[in-house]
Amino acid sequence: MQVRRHHCRNCGSIFCNRCSSRKLPLPHLGLGSKPVRVCKKCLVQVLALQQLCPELMADKTDKGKDGGRGRGT
């Protein structure tokens, strides 16, 4: 039987389900406010960064007038 692998949305490394089962929103990467899969190491790092410097963790999605579709009208 094959073990399913998943990638951490923060660092991109590949992990088994147990090692990447935590979820956090990563708005600073433009992934919006929906929680996504992260590894244990990134969970600790992102939570620490959020506490130290919340403005760095702000949403980087720039939706503007066109709703983020990239159409300049």
N, C-alpha and C positions, 0 to 999 in steps of 0.2 A: 504494500500500500504506500502511496506517495503522500508526503507531508505537504500541505498547501503552504505556499510562501506569500508574503505580503510585503509591500514596501512602505516605509515611513514617509509620510507626505512632507516632512520637514527636511530630513537629510537624504532621503532617497535610497537608503540602504535596505537590503532584503532581510526579512526576519520571519520566524515561524509565528503562528497566530498568538501563542502565549506571550511572546516577547514584543508583539506590536499590537496588543489588544486595547491599549489606552487610546482615548480620543480627546482632542483639543481643537478649538477653533484656531485657525492660523490666518487671521485677516492681514497680517503684515506681509504675507506671501501672495496676497491677492486671491485667497481661497474663500473669502466671505466669512460669515459668522457660524456656519455649520461645522460642528466638530468632525474632524477627520482623523484617520489612523496615524499614530506616532509611536516610536519606540520608547523604551524606558528612559534612555539617556536624553532624548530630545524632550520628553515630558518634563524631566527635572530642569533642564536648561531653559525651556520656554517659560515654565512657571516662575523660575527665578528672575528671568528677564522682565516678565510682566510686572513683578513686584518692584524691581529696581527702577525700571524706566517704562512706564505705561505708554508714553507717547510714541515710543519706538514700535510698539505692538499695534498701532492704529491700522485701520483698514486701508490698504493700498489700492483698492479697486477704485478707479476713477470713472464713474458712470456718466457724469455730465448730463447734457441735455438729451443725448441719444440713448440713454439707458445702458451704456456700456457695449453697444453693438458695433462701435467703430465707424459709424456713419456721421460724417461732419455736416450736419444740417443746422 
